[in-house]
């Protein structure tokens, strides 16, 4: 399930550091979180979709590594990012 361009632009503008920022850790984490929530809803309706489940686990691992990096390098931005995305701090 792809993210529509309008949703993607909204997420990017909300979490971007400046107007041309599309690849910072915060933006990537926000986009991954949006995809994870969509896949989670899909898997609630389709519990036997194993390929989507594997994709979900891959996305969660990616987000976890990005969160670990952000926590190590820029802790204050890490705190604001997880609060705005309602992610628990278990790393």
C-alpha positions in Angstrom: 0.0 0.0 0.0 1.6 3.2 -1.2 1.3 6.5 0.5 -0.5 9.1 -1.5 1.6 12.1 -2.6 -0.6 14.5 -0.6 -0.2 12.5 2.6 3.6 12.2 2.0 4.0 15.9 1.5 2.1 16.6 4.7 4.3 14.3 6.7 7.4 15.8 5.1 6.4 19.4 5.8 5.5 18.5 9.4 8.8 16.8 10.2 11.3 18.5 7.8 14.1 20.7 9.2 13.8 23.2 6.3 11.9 23.5 3.1 14.2 21.3 1.0 14.6 18.5 3.6 13.1 15.2 2.5 15.7 12.7 3.8 16.5 13.5 7.4 16.1 10.9 10.0 12.9 12.5 11.4 11.2 12.5 8.0 12.2 8.9 7.3 10.9 7.8 10.7 7.6 9.6 10.2 7.1 8.1 6.8 8.0 4.6 8.1 5.6 5.0 11.0 2.8 6.0 8.6 3.5 2.9 6.5 3.6 0.7 9.6 0.2 1.9 10.8 -1.3 1.2 7.4 0.2 -2.3 7.2 -1.0 -3.0 10.7 -4.5 -2.1 9.8 -4.3 -4.3 6.7 -3.0 -7.2 8.6 -5.9 -7.0 11.1 -8.3 -7.5 8.2 -6.0 -10.1 6.4 -4.3 -12.2 9.1 -3.0 -14.8 6.6 -1.1 -12.3 4.4 2.4 -13.5 5.3 4.3 -11.5 2.7 2.9 -8.3 4.1 3.8 -9.4 7.6 7.4 -9.9 6.6 7.4 -6.5 5.0 6.0 -5.0 8.2 8.8 -6.6 10.2 11.3 -5.2 7.8 9.9 -1.7 8.1 9.8 -2.0 11.9 13.5 -3.0 11.9 14.4 -0.1 9.7 12.6 2.4 11.9 14.2 0.9 15.0 17.7 1.4 13.6 16.9 5.0 12.5 15.5 5.7 16.0 18.6 4.2 17.6 20.8 6.4 15.4 18.7 9.5 16.2 18.8 8.8 19.9 22.6 8.4 19.8 23.3 11.6 17.7 20.5 14.1 18.5 18.7 13.2 21.7 16.5 16.3 21.9 15.2 15.8 18.3 14.6 12.1 19.2 12.4 13.0 22.1 10.3 15.4 20.1 9.9 12.9 17.3 8.8 10.0 19.4 6.3 12.2 21.3 4.8 13.6 18.1 4.5 10.1 16.6 3.3 8.4 19.8 6.2 5.8 19.7 7.2 4.2 23.0 10.8 4.6 24.1 12.0 1.0 24.4 15.4 1.3 22.7 
